[in-house]
Amino acid sequence: MSAKEHDRVVGLLAGHLLASPWFHCPGVDGASAEDVVTAAYPAASAAGLVPRLAELAARYPELAAAIGSFFRNEPAPAGMAG
């Protein structure tokens, strides 16, 4: 994944988290947007509060591979992949 694709994926996922009524982040010193997305998106997805990865890939086909590789190193909770 290119750096540009990576930044777009982080922005996309962060946007969905921020739009979710579930997500609340009062402020985290030293945490990057990527840290927050990596920690919070899987739980929000498993709870059905943000789009699952397959839905994101369908909505953004130009980022489908990048979306998949973003979480490749993170174990996906049950139900997140589809």
N, CA, C and O of each residue as an XYZ file, in Angstrom:
328
protein
N       0.854     -1.165      0.000
C       0.000      0.000      0.000
C       0.902      1.231      0.000
O       1.876      1.302      0.749
N       0.568      2.180     -0.837
C       1.353      3.413     -0.896
C       1.038      4.288      0.316
O       0.030      4.089      0.994
N       1.894      5.238      0.573
C       1.673      6.162      1.691
C       0.383      6.958      1.476
O      -0.346      7.233      2.429
N       0.108      7.322      0.236
C      -1.114      8.074     -0.070
C      -2.353      7.223      0.209
O      -3.317      7.704      0.805
N      -2.328      5.956     -0.225
C      -3.455      5.053      0.049
C      -3.623      4.850      1.549
O      -4.742      4.859      2.061
N      -2.509      4.667      2.248
C      -2.552      4.482      3.701
C      -3.240      5.668      4.374
O      -4.118      5.484      5.217
N      -2.846      6.871      4.006
C      -3.444      8.068      4.590
C      -4.929      8.167      4.265
O      -5.721      8.583      5.111
N      -5.314      7.790      3.050
C      -6.739      7.814      2.678
C      -7.537      6.807      3.488
O      -8.651      7.102      3.921
N      -6.974      5.612      3.698
C      -7.665      4.580      4.476
C      -7.821      5.031      5.926
O      -8.903      4.900      6.499
N      -6.759      5.557      6.522
C      -6.849      6.039      7.906
C      -7.909      7.134      8.005
O      -8.723      7.127      8.929
N      -7.904      8.064      7.071
C      -8.904      9.128      7.075
C     -10.319      8.607      6.903
O     -11.242      9.072      7.572
N     -10.492      7.649      6.014
C     -11.802      7.049      5.776
C     -12.322      6.354      7.028
O     -13.461      6.576      7.439
N     -11.487      5.514      7.634
C     -11.899      4.781      8.828
C     -12.139      5.725     10.000
O     -13.097      5.546     10.752
N     -11.287      6.717     10.162
C     -11.466      7.692     11.241
C     -12.769      8.460     11.057
O     -13.471      8.734     12.031
N     -13.093      8.805      9.828
C     -14.345      9.506      9.562
C     -15.561      8.694      9.965
O     -16.511      9.232     10.533
N     -15.537      7.398      9.673
C     -16.657      6.544     10.075
C     -16.742      6.435     11.594
O     -17.837      6.440     12.155
N     -15.598      6.338     12.261
C     -15.609      6.291     13.727
C     -16.175      7.577     14.313
O     -17.002      7.533     15.223
N     -15.741      8.708     13.803
C     -16.207      9.988     14.336
C     -17.697     10.202     14.103
O     -18.355     10.873     14.898
N     -18.230      9.645     13.035
C     -19.657      9.769     12.741
C     -20.508      8.819     13.574
O     -21.725      8.986     13.663
N     -19.879      7.835     14.177
C     -20.596      6.841     14.968
C     -20.969      7.411     16.331
O     -20.148      8.076     16.963
N     -22.193      7.164     16.797
C     -22.563      7.638     18.134
C     -21.805      6.906     19.244
O     -21.767      7.375     20.382
N     -21.211      5.779     18.924
C     -20.493      4.963     19.896
C     -19.157      5.563     20.266
O     -18.723      5.451     21.413
N     -18.500      6.195     19.319
C     -17.113      6.604     19.505
C     -17.015      7.883     20.310
O     -17.654      8.886     19.994
N     -16.206      7.834     21.353
C     -15.908      9.020     22.151
C     -14.437      8.977     22.509
O     -13.963      8.015     23.114
N     -13.735      9.991     22.144
C     -12.297     10.057     22.433
C     -12.024     11.420     23.054
O     -11.872     12.405     22.331
N     -11.960     11.494     24.384
C     -11.806     12.783     25.046
C     -10.449     13.445     24.827
O     -10.260     14.604     25.195
N      -9.531     12.739     24.248
C      -8.192     13.270     24.009
C      -7.161     12.246     24.444
O      -7.217     11.715     25.553
N      -6.245     11.987     23.576
C      -5.229     10.981     23.858
C      -3.884     11.573     23.471
O      -3.583     11.720     22.286
N      -3.092     11.905     24.449
C      -1.775     12.468     24.160
C      -0.868     11.426     23.532
O      -0.726     10.317     24.047
N      -0.268     11.787     22.437
C       0.712     10.924     21.797
C       0.148      9.854     20.886
O       0.919      9.150     20.235
N      -1.163      9.702     20.811
C      -1.761      8.687     19.942
C      -2.013      9.297     18.568
O      -2.511     10.416     18.453
N      -1.664      8.550     17.541
C      -1.924      9.004     16.174
C      -3.328      8.576     15.759
O      -3.959      7.750     16.419
N      -3.804      9.144     14.668
C      -5.100      8.722     14.128
C      -5.061      7.237     13.806
O      -6.044      6.528     14.022
N      -3.929      6.758     13.289
C      -3.795      5.332     12.979
C      -3.916      4.483     14.240
O      -4.558      3.433     14.211
N      -3.309      4.917     15.350
C      -3.415      4.180     16.613
C      -4.870      4.062     17.056
O      -5.318      2.990     17.465
N      -5.600      5.166     16.973
C      -7.002      5.178     17.401
C      -7.844      4.293     16.490
O      -8.658      3.504     16.970
N      -7.652      4.421     15.174
C      -8.415      3.614     14.219
C      -8.137      2.129     14.425
O      -9.065      1.321     14.459
N      -6.865      1.769     14.562
C      -6.495      0.362     14.740
C      -7.098     -0.209     16.012
O      -7.509     -1.370     16.036
N      -7.156      0.590     17.067
C      -7.696      0.117     18.338
C      -9.220      0.097     18.359
O      -9.814     -0.826     18.917
N      -9.863      1.099     17.762
C     -11.306      1.254     17.921
C     -12.144      0.687     16.783
O     -13.256      0.219     17.027
N     -11.649      0.713     15.545
C     -12.491      0.318     14.416
C     -12.968     -1.130     14.499
O     -14.142     -1.387     14.236
N     -12.112     -2.081     14.852
C     -12.603     -3.465     14.924
C     -13.779     -3.643     15.888
O     -14.732     -4.352     15.567
N     -13.724     -3.018     17.051
C     -14.823     -3.143     18.017
C     -16.093     -2.477     17.497
O     -17.187     -3.024     17.634
N     -15.947     -1.302     16.905
C     -17.112     -0.611     16.358
C     -17.720     -1.397     15.200
O     -18.942     -1.442     15.055
N     -16.884     -2.008     14.384
C     -17.365     -2.823     13.271
C     -18.090     -4.065     13.774
O     -19.157     -4.415     13.270
N     -17.511     -4.725     14.761
C     -18.139     -5.927     15.320
C     -19.492     -5.603     15.943
O     -20.391     -6.444     15.949
N     -19.640     -4.390     16.465
C     -20.906     -3.967     17.067
C     -21.898     -3.457     16.023
O     -23.031     -3.117     16.364
N     -21.485     -3.402     14.758
C     -22.378     -2.945     13.695
C     -22.558     -1.439     13.646
O     -23.532     -0.951     13.073
N     -21.636     -0.696     14.237
C     -21.772      0.753     14.309
C     -21.061      1.500     13.189
O     -21.340      2.673     12.942
N     -20.160      0.830     12.526
C     -19.457      1.386     11.366
C     -19.439      0.301     10.298
O     -19.618     -0.875     10.618
N     -19.231      0.664      9.052
C     -19.232     -0.353      7.991
C     -18.152     -1.415      8.200
O     -17.044     -1.124      8.652
N     -18.509     -2.652      7.858
C     -17.535     -3.744      7.896
C     -16.597     -3.595      6.703
O     -16.876     -2.858      5.758
N     -15.481     -4.312      6.773
C     -14.463     -4.168      5.732
C     -15.002     -4.488      4.340
O     -14.673     -3.789      3.382
N     -15.816     -5.523      4.211
C     -16.364     -5.882      2.900
C     -17.239     -4.758      2.345
O     -17.216     -4.489      1.144
N     -18.005     -4.107      3.208
C     -18.846     -2.995      2.770
C     -17.985     -1.810      2.329
O     -18.274     -1.167      1.320
N     -16.930     -1.527      3.088
C     -16.025     -0.447      2.699
C     -15.358     -0.742      1.358
O     -15.233      0.144      0.513
N     -14.935     -1.984      1.168
C     -14.295     -2.367     -0.091
C     -15.262     -2.202     -1.263
O     -14.850     -1.801     -2.352
N     -16.541     -2.507     -1.048
C     -17.539     -2.337     -2.105
C     -17.805     -0.855     -2.384
O     -17.988     -0.466     -3.538
N     -17.827     -0.039     -1.348
C     -18.070      1.399     -1.514
C     -16.884      2.119     -2.155
O     -17.054      3.071     -2.916
N     -15.687      1.647     -1.832
C     -14.454      2.304     -2.280
C     -13.562      1.285     -2.980
O     -12.511      0.924     -2.448
N     -13.961      0.810     -4.170
C     -13.195     -0.247     -4.837
C     -11.743      0.137     -5.121
O     -10.871     -0.729     -5.172
N     -11.484      1.421     -5.305
C     -10.109      1.852     -5.555
C      -9.217      1.691     -4.324
O      -7.992      1.712     -4.439
N      -9.827      1.532     -3.144
C      -9.074      1.342     -1.899
C      -9.251     -0.051     -1.311
O      -8.772     -0.320     -0.210
N      -9.934     -0.943     -2.031
C     -10.247     -2.269     -1.476
C      -8.998     -3.006     -0.994
O      -8.988     -3.536      0.117
N      -7.960     -3.045     -1.802
C      -6.734     -3.750     -1.402
C      -6.077     -3.069     -0.210
O      -5.589     -3.743      0.697
N      -6.059     -1.750     -0.204
C      -5.444     -1.008      0.897
C      -6.228     -1.194      2.189
O      -5.634     -1.315      3.261
N      -7.555     -1.217      2.102
C      -8.384     -1.441      3.287
C      -8.089     -2.816      3.867
O      -7.932     -2.963      5.079
N      -8.013     -3.817      3.005
C      -7.706     -5.168      3.470
C      -6.332     -5.267      4.094
O      -6.165     -5.923      5.122
N      -5.341     -4.622      3.489
C      -3.985     -4.731      4.024
C      -3.799     -3.918      5.292
O      -2.896     -4.212      6.076
N      -4.625     -2.905      5.518
C      -4.506     -2.097      6.731
C      -4.686     -2.958      7.976
O      -3.970     -2.789      8.963
N      -5.641     -3.878      7.928
C      -5.915     -4.731      9.084
C      -5.274     -6.110      8.971
O      -5.523     -6.970      9.816
N      -4.465     -6.337      7.957
C      -3.870     -7.654      7.749
C      -3.075     -8.122      8.959
O      -3.098     -9.308      9.286
N      -2.381     -7.229      9.620
C      -1.566     -7.607     10.774
C      -2.344     -7.625     12.082
O      -1.810     -8.008     13.123
N      -3.601     -7.212     12.026
C      -4.449     -7.210     13.213
C      -5.472     -8.332     13.087
O      -6.100     -8.463     12.037
N      -5.659     -9.142     14.121
C      -6.703    -10.164     14.043
C      -8.079     -9.506     14.026
O      -8.394     -8.685     14.887
N      -8.885     -9.868     13.051
C     -10.227     -9.300     12.947
C     -11.177    -10.040     13.877
O     -11.174    -11.270     13.915
N     -11.990     -9.305     14.625
C     -12.984     -9.966     15.463
C     -14.013    -10.682     14.603
O     -14.146    -10.386     13.415
N     -14.724    -11.598     15.181
C     -15.758    -12.337     14.457
C     -16.724    -11.356     13.815
O     -17.205    -10.428     14.465
N     -17.000    -11.566     12.551
C     -17.957    -10.742     11.841
C     -17.379     -9.510     11.185
O     -18.073     -8.875     10.390
N     -16.154     -9.140     11.472
C     -15.619     -7.919     10.896
C     -15.300     -8.069      9.421
O     -15.514     -7.135      8.648
N     -14.800     -9.208      9.021
C     -14.355     -9.387      7.644
C     -15.491     -9.321      6.644
O     -15.257     -8.922      5.504
N     -16.686     -9.683      7.001
C     -17.749     -9.708      6.009
C     -18.889     -8.972      6.368
O     -19.855     -8.920      5.607
